Amino acid sequence: MSVILRAENISKQYRLGLVGTGTISHDLNRWWHKVRGKDDPFLKIGEVNDRSTKGESDYVWALKDINFEVKRGEVLGVIGKNGAGKSTLLKILSRVTSPTTGEIKTKGRIASLLEVGTGFHPEMTGRENIYLNGAILGMTKAEIRSKIDEIIDFSGCERYIDTPVKRYSSGMTVRLAFAVAAHLEPDILVVDEVLAVGDAEFQKKAIGKMQDISKGDGRTVLFVSHNMGSLQRICTRALLLENGELVYEGSVENTIEKYIKHGERNSKTLINNDLNLPLCVTGAELISDSKGVIDVEDDIKFKITYKVNKADCENSIAIRLVRNGTILFTDFVKINDEYCLDKQLGSFQVISKNFPKRLLKSGSYSVDIHVGIIKKQVIQRVDGVLDFDVELSSKHGYNSSFSKDRPGVIGVNIDWDLML
């Protein structure tokens, strides 16, 4: 397949707290270096875009030396935590903003869905905005007219299609915007995580449409999302951004595992002695036969330390196991069939007893812990408090059931008898 998009040494620099370069003196300095054929002096300064630390420079690199290419018909996922540079990259690819250095080379038309209402005029009706977006993409009125019924039907906004867009809810706006972008036949469709605004039914339709675009029509999709399940379903390849830098490029499965290991890991022990909470978790630990990487045959136990600051509030503790952004199960801590753990004041420890062997496939896992009243209120939420890796030893004869490449979220080793 031919290359339809190539990013070459893409970098984007911002000055904190100011628009543009910030001062006339800086602009004149840049201009004077440019007319003399010299490099921009401010490209030599600046820090990576790490939101967790306070830097010393006023300049930050939202993106730094990004290089990749996308072939026609590919669905490329872009993964990274908030602030990694995903949206900045898509804005550069969509020509919304220009890179500080580097170049984007594309073939064909690009349609983008970056934010709610992007490209829509609020005073115009939904129908008028469809024609406006088509014209921006370079389509003739006849071409747009041939697609308009399909767009309206897909969006589910038929009743309000002749109403000004400013009257639409955010969900309606997103549905119509995606329908327009997907049906007006761009060569490259760029979709940010704005789809999270839509309801579950529309998200399912949108994912199906993106699959049809790439497989059936041979067009290219760039997709940013924090929903790892959606990325796995539709993407053929993925990029991992961290602090504005491209740290990994490869298969979706491997990229998600790298993302969990590099960007979403938290401390093994949680300390949160919040006396304002009636019950709070203060520590968590994973106990297994192995240190570090766990084998599918190993016994696994979870130990949780918690403190009751106010008794008889009916608070419980829930533990959730997550793999690649997919929740495998949620279970409540119960002692002698009792879910409420705040019968008396003090600090306590609980440990799981019967976590089944031969259940987890090879891969990376994390544990979330939530505290609250069942079906009513969550008072403490700690995601990713524990993380661990599971590997499959070659000594086992049922390797294929627990391989991470085998479809399914868990592995099951079922014994069979031959009936004569």
Secondary structure as UniProt FT lines:
FT   STRAND          3..15
FT   TURN            16..17
FT   TURN            20..21
FT   HELIX           24..35
FT   TURN            36..37
FT   HELIX           41..44
FT   STRAND          47..48
FT   TURN            51..52
FT   STRAND          59..71
FT   TURN            72..73
FT   STRAND          75..79
FT   TURN            82..83
FT   HELIX           86..93
FT   TURN            94..95
FT   STRAND          101..106
FT   STRAND          110..113
FT   TURN            116..119
FT   TURN            122..123
FT   HELIX           126..136
FT   TURN            137..138
FT   HELIX           141..155
FT   HELIX           158..160
FT   TURN            161..162
FT   HELIX           165..167
FT   HELIX           170..183
FT   STRAND          188..191
FT   HELIX           193..197
FT   HELIX           200..215
FT   STRAND          220..224
FT   HELIX           228..234
FT   STRAND          237..242
FT   TURN            243..244
FT   STRAND          245..250
FT   HELIX           252..263
FT   TURN            275..276
FT   STRAND          279..288
FT   STRAND          293..295
FT   TURN            296..297
FT   STRAND          300..308
FT   STRAND          316..323
FT   TURN            324..325
FT   STRAND          326..332
FT   TURN            336..337
FT   STRAND          346..351
FT   STRAND          363..373
FT   TURN            374..376
FT   STRAND          377..391
FT   TURN            394..395
FT   TURN            397..398
FT   HELIX           399..402
FT   TURN            404..405
//
